[in-house]
Amino acid sequence: KDLLVAFMPWGGYNMDDAIVLSDRLVKDDTLTSINIKDYNVEVRETKLGAEIVTRDIPNVSEESLRHLDENGIVQIGSEVKAGDVLVGKITPKGEQELSSEERLLRAIFGEKAKDVRDTSQRMNNAGGGKVVGVKIFSRENGHELKAGVLMQIQIFVAQLRKISVGDKLAGRHGNKG
């Protein structure tokens, strides 16, 4: 959309090539943009066994897992916020990674179910967004993947960003401000 622009010195606001916007541009969402960020998750074969994509992750709240399907992958159309799990993934944990308390409990109770570490992909702290796409690549389906990678999951999250103080604007002729 084209904007009506005036180049002029005006009450001290012309310092450092500043651009002054009217409130109406912000209120009408004229300069609001959609930013699509992709998150790549690789499921690998480790020395201790394969990583597993699952919804059943130890010590993670149900609130963080609410957008995952039964396979542990976020559903398209979900409104996610910072900290939400996009792909639930657990990795086998070796004996050397266990703390002394965990080794003691394991020796007493012989519990082996908690021998996993949470390596889930979470939404970053840059805010929330809407999941607009999920692509799953796996060796089983004939996709070419890097050595040691069993599956690759790509999540696309769209974020709506209003213009704010400090955003960079430029005209088509390179006049930045």
N, CA, C and O of each residue as an XYZ file, in Angstrom:
708
protein
N       0.848     -1.174      0.000
C       0.000      0.000      0.000
C       0.894      1.238      0.000
O       1.868      1.301      0.750
N       0.573      2.199     -0.820
C       1.344      3.437     -0.890
C       0.881      4.399      0.200
O      -0.303      4.460      0.533
N       1.830      5.145      0.746
C       1.540      6.134      1.782
C       1.857      7.522      1.248
O       2.728      7.685      0.394
N       1.150      8.512      1.755
C       1.446      9.907      1.434
C       2.604     10.336      2.330
O       2.498     10.262      3.554
N       3.698     10.782      1.739
C       4.921     11.077      2.476
C       5.310     12.526      2.250
O       5.179     13.055      1.146
N       5.796     13.165      3.321
C       6.327     14.528      3.210
C       7.745     14.525      3.759
O       7.995     13.973      4.830
N       8.672     15.134      3.037
C      10.046     15.288      3.505
C      10.202     16.727      3.961
O      10.134     17.655      3.155
N      10.415     16.910      5.277
C      10.490     18.274      5.800
C      11.139     18.283      7.174
O      11.023     17.305      7.914
N      11.825     19.374      7.534
C      12.287     19.519      8.917
C      11.077     19.907      9.767
O      10.282     20.764      9.382
N      10.950     19.261     10.934
C       9.727     19.516     11.691
C       9.983     19.392     13.188
O      10.062     18.282     13.716
N      10.110     20.504     13.859
C      10.170     20.579     15.322
C      11.180     19.663     15.988
O      10.898     19.124     17.058
N      12.333     19.471     15.398
C      13.356     18.648     16.037
C      13.251     17.169     15.734
O      14.120     16.400     16.147
N      12.207     16.740     15.019
C      12.045     15.321     14.711
C      12.831     14.882     13.481
O      12.756     13.716     13.092
N      13.581     15.786     12.864
C      14.314     15.439     11.654
C      15.739     14.983     11.945
O      16.540     14.840     11.021
N      16.064     14.755     13.203
C      17.407     14.319     13.561
C      17.621     12.859     13.136
O      16.717     12.038     13.294
N      18.768     12.534     12.614
C      19.152     11.171     12.235
C      18.175     10.527     11.258
O      17.885      9.336     11.379
N      17.668     11.277     10.305
C      16.774     10.738      9.275
C      15.567     10.012      9.867
O      15.191      8.946      9.381
N      14.965     10.569     10.896
C      13.817      9.934     11.540
C      12.596      9.968     10.635
O      12.441     10.867      9.809
N      11.735      8.977     10.803
C      10.454      8.932     10.100
C       9.365      9.011     11.155
O       9.365      8.229     12.105
N       8.438      9.946     10.999
C       7.338     10.121     11.939
C       6.079      9.572     11.287
O       5.757      9.924     10.152
N       5.365      8.705     12.009
C       4.134      8.103     11.503
C       2.937      8.682     12.232
O       3.046      9.095     13.386
N       1.806      8.714     11.566
C       0.580      9.149     12.237
C      -0.005      7.974     13.028
O       0.254      6.812     12.717
N      -0.797      8.298     14.054
C      -1.440      7.262     14.866
C      -2.386      6.403     14.028
O      -2.565      5.219     14.313
N      -2.983      6.988     13.010
C      -3.951      6.257     12.189
C      -3.306      5.062     11.483
O      -3.947      4.025     11.313
N      -2.053      5.200     11.076
C      -1.368      4.079     10.431
C      -1.239      2.891     11.376
O      -1.347      1.739     10.955
N      -1.008      3.174     12.649
C      -0.885      2.104     13.638
C      -2.257      1.520     13.944
O      -2.415      0.300     13.982
N      -3.256      2.381     14.164
C      -4.605      1.913     14.514
C      -5.246      1.113     13.385
O      -5.937      0.128     13.646
N      -5.029      1.517     12.145
C      -5.634      0.829     10.997
C      -4.821     -0.385     10.538
O      -5.163     -1.013      9.536
N      -3.763     -0.714     11.254
C      -2.893     -1.849     10.902
C      -2.345     -1.747      9.481
O      -2.157     -2.761      8.808
N      -2.092     -0.532      9.034
C      -1.584     -0.329      7.680
C      -0.194     -0.935      7.512
O       0.099     -1.533      6.476
N       0.653     -0.789      8.507
C       2.024     -1.299      8.416
C       2.240     -2.541      9.286
O       3.361     -2.812      9.715
N       1.171     -3.289      9.542
C       1.286     -4.548     10.270
C       1.791     -5.619      9.307
O       1.357     -5.691      8.157
N       2.709     -6.446      9.788
C       3.290     -7.471      8.916
C       3.081     -8.859      9.509
O       2.859     -9.013     10.710
N       3.156     -9.854      8.652
C       3.085    -11.248      9.081
C       4.466    -11.847      8.869
O       4.999    -11.839      7.759
N       5.035    -12.365      9.945
C       6.363    -12.966      9.904
C       6.210    -14.468     10.126
O       5.666    -14.883     11.149
N       6.679    -15.288      9.188
C       6.582    -16.741      9.337
C       7.951    -17.275      9.720
O       8.930    -17.105      8.992
N       8.000    -17.928     10.881
C       9.249    -18.498     11.392
C       9.132    -20.013     11.314
O       8.093    -20.583     11.645
N      10.203    -20.655     10.875
C      10.165    -22.112     10.832
C      11.075    -22.698     11.899
O      12.162    -22.189     12.170
N      10.601    -23.777     12.494
C      11.331    -24.517     13.517
C      11.621    -25.900     12.951
O      10.706    -26.602     12.520
N      12.891    -26.292     12.951
C      13.294    -27.605     12.454
C      13.680    -28.489     13.623
O      14.465    -28.091     14.484
N      13.125    -29.692     13.648
C      13.424    -30.661     14.698
C      13.935    -31.924     14.023
O      13.289    -32.464     13.125
N      15.094    -32.387     14.461
C      15.654    -33.626     13.932
C      15.557    -34.706     14.997
O      15.955    -34.499     16.144
N      15.029    -35.854     14.613
C      14.963    -37.020     15.495
C      16.122    -37.911     15.095
O      16.191    -38.387     13.962
N      17.035    -38.133     16.033
C      18.297    -38.813     15.716
C      18.404    -40.178     16.394
O      17.707    -40.481     17.362
N      19.287    -40.967     15.854
C      19.700    -42.217     16.483
C      20.909    -41.881     17.349
O      21.909    -41.371     16.844
N      20.826    -42.164     18.650
C      21.937    -41.875     19.563
C      22.611    -43.181     19.980
O      22.133    -44.267     19.653
N      23.720    -43.066     20.704
C      24.425    -44.254     21.188
C      23.562    -45.066     22.140
O      23.697    -46.287     22.224
N      22.673    -44.384     22.858
C      21.835    -45.050     23.856
C      20.483    -45.477     23.296
O      19.668    -46.037     24.029
N      20.227    -45.224     22.017
C      18.948    -45.573     21.396
C      18.392    -44.388     20.628
O      18.956    -43.294     20.647
N      17.286    -44.622     19.959
C      16.682    -43.573     19.133
C      15.895    -42.584     19.984
O      15.304    -42.954     20.999
N      15.895    -41.316     19.557
C      15.024    -40.323     20.171
C      13.590    -40.653     19.760
O      13.359    -41.231     18.698
N      12.630    -40.281     20.608
C      11.232    -40.628     20.359
C      10.389    -39.364     20.361
O      10.495    -38.537     21.267
N       9.541    -39.219     19.328
C       8.573    -38.121     19.286
C       7.312    -38.629     19.968
O       6.715    -39.611     19.527
N       6.908    -37.960     21.045
C       5.780    -38.422     21.836
C       5.099    -37.263     22.541
O       5.663    -36.177     22.679
N       3.878    -37.516     22.982
C       3.148    -36.533     23.786
C       3.420    -36.776     25.269
O       3.193    -35.893     26.097
N       3.903    -37.964     25.603
C       4.140    -38.365     26.990
C       5.556    -37.957     27.405
O       6.509    -38.717     27.232
N       5.675    -36.747     27.953
C       6.973    -36.201     28.347
C       6.981    -36.040     29.862
O       6.079    -35.407     30.411
N       7.974    -36.595     30.554
C       7.995    -36.481     32.018
C       8.248    -35.046     32.482
O       9.023    -34.307     31.876
N       7.581    -34.676     33.563
C       7.757    -33.381     34.246
C       7.434    -32.175     33.372
O       8.055    -31.124     33.528
N       6.478    -32.303     32.456
C       6.027    -31.176     31.638
C       4.529    -31.018     31.867
O       3.782    -31.995     31.829
N       4.099    -29.789     32.104
C       2.691    -29.538     32.422
C       1.788    -29.806     31.221
O       2.205    -29.691     30.069
N       0.545    -30.164     31.520
C      -0.451    -30.397     30.470
C      -0.738    -29.111     29.702
O      -1.099    -29.149     28.526
N      -0.574    -27.970     30.376
C      -0.781    -26.665     29.739
C       0.184    -26.473     28.566
O      -0.208    -25.946     27.525
N       1.433    -26.894     28.726
C       2.429    -26.752     27.653
C       2.189    -27.728     26.504
O       2.623    -27.491     25.377
N       1.487    -28.837     26.804
C       1.276    -29.890     25.806
C      -0.088    -29.811     25.130
O      -0.408    -30.666     24.305
N      -0.896    -28.811     25.456
C      -2.301    -28.789     25.034
C      -2.509    -28.753     23.521
O      -3.577    -29.147     23.052
N      -1.536    -28.298     22.745
C      -1.710    -28.197     21.292
C      -1.155    -29.401     20.533
O      -1.230    -29.440     19.305
N      -0.600    -30.384     21.247
C       0.002    -31.538     20.576
C      -1.050    -32.585     20.233
O      -2.012    -32.780     20.976
N      -0.857    -33.261     19.093
C      -1.727    -34.389     18.762
C      -1.215    -35.632     19.493
O      -0.278    -35.539     20.286
N      -1.822    -36.791     19.233
C      -1.436    -38.013     19.952
C      -0.012    -38.451     19.626
O       0.580    -39.219     20.384
N       0.552    -37.975     18.507
C       1.925    -38.323     18.134
C       2.964    -37.384     18.733
O       4.160    -37.663     18.646
N       2.536    -36.275     19.342
C       3.474    -35.341     19.947
C       3.873    -34.193     19.049
O       4.865    -33.517     19.322
N       3.117    -33.950     17.971
C       3.415    -32.860     17.039
C       2.273    -31.853     17.099
O       1.103    -32.234     17.142
N       2.615    -30.569     17.102
C       1.606    -29.513     17.216
C       0.638    -29.577     16.030
O       1.026    -29.917     14.912
N      -0.628    -29.243     16.296
C      -1.663    -29.297     15.262
C      -1.707    -27.986     14.485
O      -1.487    -26.913     15.049
N      -1.993    -28.078     13.191
C      -2.119    -26.885     12.352
C      -3.330    -26.088     12.822
O      -4.387    -26.653     13.102
N      -3.164    -24.771     12.905
C      -4.243    -23.895     13.357
C      -4.172    -23.555     14.833
O      -4.946    -22.724     15.307
N      -3.262    -24.175     15.569
C      -3.131    -23.907     17.004
C      -2.543    -22.526     17.243
O      -1.622    -22.105     16.543
N      -3.078    -21.825     18.231
C      -2.524    -20.536     18.662
C      -1.527    -20.832     19.777
O      -1.928    -21.143     20.899
N      -0.241    -20.738     19.481
C       0.795    -21.060     20.462
C       1.374    -19.784     21.052
O       1.373    -18.728     20.420
N       1.869    -19.906     22.281
C       2.513    -18.768     22.937
C       3.903    -19.197     23.390
O       4.264    -20.368     23.273
N       4.672    -18.261     23.901
C       6.053    -18.538     24.314
C       6.084    -19.674     25.335
O       5.320    -19.668     26.300
N       6.965    -20.643     25.120
C       7.128    -21.757     26.045
C       6.302    -22.986     25.708
O       6.552    -24.054     26.268
N       5.324    -22.876     24.809
C       4.525    -24.044     24.428
C       5.389    -25.037     23.659
O       6.288    -24.649     22.913
N       5.103    -26.323     23.851
C       5.841    -27.372     23.152
C       5.293    -27.503     21.734
O       4.088    -27.662     21.542
N       6.184    -27.437     20.741
C       5.797    -27.615     19.341
C       5.956    -29.073     18.910
O       5.108    -29.611     18.197
N       7.033    -29.703     19.342
C       7.265    -31.122     19.077
C       7.766    -31.749     20.370
O       8.813    -31.359     20.888
N       7.023    -32.717     20.891
C       7.438    -33.430     22.098
C       8.457    -34.491     21.737
O       8.187    -35.363     20.912
N       9.631    -34.421     22.355
C      10.697    -35.365     22.013
C      11.453    -35.742     23.274
O      11.783    -34.884     24.093
N      11.726    -37.031     23.422
C      12.535    -37.499     24.548
C      13.753    -38.235     24.004
O      13.699    -38.888     22.961
N      14.852    -38.108     24.743
C      16.124    -38.712     24.365
C      16.566    -39.637     25.489
O      16.480    -39.255     26.656
N      17.036    -40.840     25.177
C      17.534    -41.729     26.232
C      18.683    -41.078     26.999
O      19.552    -40.429     26.417
N      18.664    -41.268     28.326
C      19.682    -40.659     29.179
C      20.621    -41.751     29.682
O      20.171    -42.794     30.156
N      21.908    -41.511     29.580
C      22.895    -42.481     30.022
C      23.115    -42.440     31.522
O      22.679    -41.508     32.198
N      23.787    -43.445     32.031
C      24.081    -43.535     33.466
C      24.912    -42.352     33.941
O      24.710    -41.872     35.056
N      25.853    -41.867     33.109
C      26.717    -40.764     33.511
C      25.948    -39.452     33.620
O      26.410    -38.534     34.298
N      24.776    -39.333     32.968
C      24.002    -38.096     33.023
C      23.087    -38.040     34.245
O      22.526    -36.988     34.549
N      22.931    -39.166     34.946
C      22.052    -39.191     36.111
C      22.718    -38.493     37.291
O      23.925    -38.617     37.500
N      21.919    -37.758     38.056
C      22.451    -37.127     39.266
C      22.607    -38.199     40.340
O      22.119    -39.317     40.176
N      23.282    -37.865     41.435
C      23.498    -38.847     42.502
C      22.171    -39.293     43.116
O      22.017    -40.461     43.474
N      21.201    -38.358     43.241
C      19.889    -38.726     43.783
C      19.173    -39.703     42.855
O      18.563    -40.672     43.306
N      19.256    -39.430     41.537
C      18.602    -40.315     40.572
C      19.236    -41.707     40.588
O      18.532    -42.710     40.473
N      20.565    -41.772     40.729
C      21.234    -43.076     40.791
C      20.820    -43.844     42.040
O      20.631    -45.060     41.990
N      20.677    -43.132     43.173
C      20.261    -43.772     44.420
C      18.837    -44.308     44.292
O      18.569    -45.453     44.657
N      17.925    -43.486     43.776
C      16.540    -43.928     43.598
C      16.455    -45.116     42.645
O      15.667    -46.040     42.846
N      17.268    -45.073     41.622
C      17.261    -46.164     40.651
C      17.805    -47.445     41.280
O      17.318    -48.538     40.988
N      18.815    -47.312     42.144
C      19.369    -48.480     42.817
C      18.355    -49.071     43.799
O      18.259    -50.291     43.934
N      17.601    -48.209     44.481
C      16.624    -48.683     45.469
C      15.401    -49.291     44.790
O      14.994    -50.407     45.112
N      14.820    -48.553     43.852
C      13.555    -48.977     43.256
C      13.721    -49.709     41.930
O      12.771    -50.321     41.442
N      14.899    -49.656     41.347
C      15.121    -50.305     40.063
C      14.292    -49.690     38.950
O      13.924    -50.370     37.992
N      13.998    -48.404     39.077
C      13.123    -47.736     38.111
C      13.910    -47.360     36.865
O      14.933    -46.681     36.944
N      13.426    -47.803     35.727
C      14.100    -47.490     34.474
C      13.225    -46.647     33.558
O      13.664    -46.271     32.471
N      12.010    -46.344     33.965
C      11.089    -45.601     33.106
C      11.500    -44.140     32.952
O      11.142    -43.504     31.961
N      12.235    -43.606     33.900
C      12.596    -42.187     33.860
C      13.982    -41.962     33.256
O      14.588    -40.914     33.480
N      14.486    -42.928     32.498
C      15.816    -42.810     31.909
C      15.798    -42.010     30.612
O      16.522    -42.325     29.669
N      14.964    -40.972     30.573
C      14.877    -40.140     29.379
C      15.022    -38.677     29.761
O      14.747    -38.279     30.892
N      15.454    -37.899     28.803
C      15.649    -36.461     28.983
C      14.711    -35.744     28.021
O      14.556    -36.166     26.875
N      14.087    -34.665     28.479
C      13.181    -33.879     27.643
C      14.005    -33.019     26.686
O      14.743    -32.134     27.119
N      13.879    -33.281     25.392
C      14.572    -32.481     24.373
C      13.555    -31.892     23.396
O      13.838    -31.747     22.206
N      12.379    -31.556     23.905
C      11.289    -31.044     23.073
C      11.633    -29.688     22.479
O      12.404    -28.919     23.051
N      11.042    -29.408     21.310
C      11.172    -28.090     20.677
C      10.054    -27.211     21.208
O       8.877    -27.551     21.094
N      10.426    -26.084     21.787
C       9.442    -25.160     22.341
C       9.388    -23.886     21.516
O      10.330    -23.542     20.802
N       8.257    -23.192     21.631
C       8.098    -21.880     20.999
C       9.051    -20.930     21.702
O       9.127    -20.925     22.931
N       9.781    -20.123     20.937
C      10.748    -19.208     21.556
C      10.033    -18.071     22.279
O       8.809    -17.959     22.216
N      10.787    -17.248     22.951
C      10.221    -16.179     23.774
C       9.862    -14.934     22.986
O       9.563    -13.901     23.585
N       9.883    -15.000     21.660
C       9.580    -13.828     20.840
C       8.080    -13.568     20.741
O       7.653    -12.720     19.958
N       7.285    -14.277     21.516
C       5.842    -14.068     21.487
C       5.126    -15.283     20.958
O       5.707    -16.362     20.840
N       3.862    -15.103     20.641
C       3.042    -16.205     20.171
C       2.814    -16.143     18.682
O       3.372    -15.297     17.984
N       1.989    -17.049     18.207
C       1.666    -17.083     16.796
C       0.706    -18.210     16.491
O       0.219    -18.888     17.395
N       0.436    -18.407     15.215
C      -0.478    -19.449     14.761
C       0.293    -20.428     13.892
O       1.021    -20.024     12.986
N       0.130    -21.717     14.169
C       0.806    -22.753     13.389
C       0.099    -22.854     12.038
O      -1.088    -23.173     11.970
N       0.842    -22.579     10.965
C       0.249    -22.578      9.624
C       0.714    -23.756      8.770
O       0.188    -23.976      7.679
N       1.688    -24.508      9.253
C       2.149    -25.645      8.464
C       3.014    -26.594      9.257
O       3.755    -26.181     10.149
N       2.915    -27.885      8.922
C       3.752    -28.921      9.522
C       4.173    -29.858      8.398
O       3.328    -30.373      7.667
N       5.473    -30.079      8.258
C       5.995    -31.030      7.272
C       6.806    -32.079      8.021
O       7.606    -31.751      8.897
N       6.590    -33.345      7.667
C       7.305    -34.446      8.309
C       8.061    -35.217      7.231
O       7.472    -35.698      6.263
N       9.367    -35.323      7.415
C      10.217    -36.071      6.492
C      10.802    -37.247      7.266
O      11.332    -37.063      8.362
N      10.708    -38.465      6.703
C      11.276    -39.624      7.394
C      11.886    -40.585      6.384
O      11.519    -40.596      5.209
N      12.810    -41.378      6.861
C      13.441    -42.383      6.005
C      12.413    -43.424      5.551
O      12.498    -43.945      4.439
N      11.443    -43.722      6.423
C      10.414    -44.717      6.095
C       9.616    -44.309      4.860
O       9.172    -45.163      4.092
N       9.434    -43.003      4.672
C       8.671    -42.506      3.525
C       9.561    -42.208      2.321
O       9.100    -41.639      1.332
N      10.839    -42.591      2.404
C      11.739    -42.454      1.267
C      12.419    -41.105      1.131
O      12.983    -40.810      0.077
N      12.385    -40.283      2.159
C      13.046    -38.979      2.091
C      14.538    -39.134      2.377
O      14.940    -39.971      3.186
N      15.346    -38.326      1.713
C      16.798    -38.315      1.945
C      17.093    -37.428      3.146
O      16.783    -36.237      3.127
N      17.688    -37.996      4.185
C      18.031    -37.244      5.394
C      19.513    -37.419      5.692
O      20.165    -38.327      5.176
N      20.036    -36.524      6.545
C      21.445    -36.608      6.940
C      21.705    -37.913      7.691
O      20.778    -38.544      8.199
N      22.965    -38.305      7.754
C      23.346    -39.523      8.461
C      22.979    -39.409      9.938
O      23.245    -38.388     10.572
N      22.377    -40.445     10.474
C      21.995    -40.467     11.883
C      20.645    -39.840     12.174
O      20.163    -39.921     13.304
N      20.018    -39.213     11.177
C      18.713    -38.577     11.375
C      17.632    -39.533     10.890
O      17.638    -39.954      9.733
N      16.695    -39.876     11.789
C      15.610    -40.786     11.441
C      14.406    -40.047     10.872
O      13.718    -40.546      9.981
N      14.163    -38.845     11.403
C      12.997    -38.063     11.001
C      13.311    -36.583     11.163
O      14.058    -36.196     12.062
N      12.740    -35.758     10.293
C      12.874    -34.309     10.427
C      11.475    -33.716     10.367
O      10.689    -34.037      9.475
N      11.174    -32.846     11.328
C       9.863    -32.207     11.408
C      10.072    -30.711     11.277
O      10.910    -30.129     11.966
N       9.305    -30.088     10.385
C       9.407    -28.653     10.152
C       8.064    -28.029     10.520
O       7.024    -28.415      9.987
N       8.096    -27.055     11.442
C       6.891    -26.366     11.917
C       6.971    -24.919     11.448
O       8.008    -24.274     11.606
N       5.889    -24.402     10.874
C       5.820    -23.011     10.426
C       4.830    -22.261     11.309
O       3.658    -22.627     11.391
N       5.315    -21.199     11.974
C       4.482    -20.395     12.872
C       4.426    -18.972     12.331
O       5.461    -18.343     12.112
N       3.204    -18.466     12.117
C       3.001    -17.100     11.622
C       2.760    -16.172     12.806
O       1.917    -16.446     13.660
N       3.505    -15.074     12.849
C       3.358    -14.082     13.906
C       2.922    -12.768     13.285
O       3.514    -12.307     12.309
N       1.881    -12.164     13.854
C       1.390    -10.867     13.415
C       2.153     -9.806     14.194
O       2.133     -9.817     15.425
N       2.828     -8.888     13.502
C       3.629     -7.869     14.171
C       3.166     -6.484     13.765
O       3.230     -6.113     12.593
N       2.699     -5.721     14.747
C       2.346     -4.323     14.497
C       3.623     -3.501     14.471
O       4.623     -3.869     15.087
N       3.582     -2.397     13.763
C       4.741     -1.508     13.742
C       4.899     -0.893     15.128
O       3.911     -0.553     15.778
N       6.134     -0.752     15.573
C       6.380     -0.191     16.904
C       7.612      0.710     16.851
O       8.318      0.774     15.845
N       7.844      1.395     17.954
C       8.987      2.301     18.048
C      10.266      1.501     17.841
O      10.460      0.453     18.457
N      11.132      2.002     16.974
C      12.401      1.341     16.708
C      12.410      0.492     15.455
O      13.474      0.043     15.028
N      11.244      0.256     14.847
C      11.212     -0.514     13.603
C      11.843      0.289     12.471
O      11.737      1.514     12.433
N      12.486     -0.400     11.569
C      13.177      0.240     10.454
C      12.238      0.333      9.262
O      11.606     -0.654      8.886
N      12.147      1.508      8.672
C      11.353      1.729      7.462
C      12.274      2.222      6.357
O      13.287      2.868      6.625
N      11.919      1.914      5.115
C      12.716      2.382      3.979
C      11.808      2.588      2.780
O      10.855      1.839      2.567
N      12.119      3.614      2.001
C      11.416      3.837      0.746
C      12.065      3.012     -0.345
O      13.086      2.367     -0.107
N      11.497      3.023     -1.523
C      12.047      2.203     -2.599
C      13.356      2.750     -3.140
O      14.045      2.064     -3.895
N      13.711      3.977     -2.767
C      14.956      4.568     -3.253
C      16.061      4.550     -2.194
O      17.065      5.247     -2.340
N      15.889      3.776     -1.151
C      16.947      3.590     -0.166
C      16.977      4.594      0.957
O      17.931      4.606      1.734
N      15.968      5.439      1.076
C      15.960      6.410      2.177
C      15.423      5.726      3.431
O      14.215      5.550      3.594
N      16.353      5.343      4.319
C      15.985      4.611      5.528
C      15.751      5.586      6.674
O      16.218      6.725      6.656
N      15.013      5.103      7.673
C      14.804      5.914      8.865
C      14.269      5.113      9.997
O      14.037      5.652     11.080
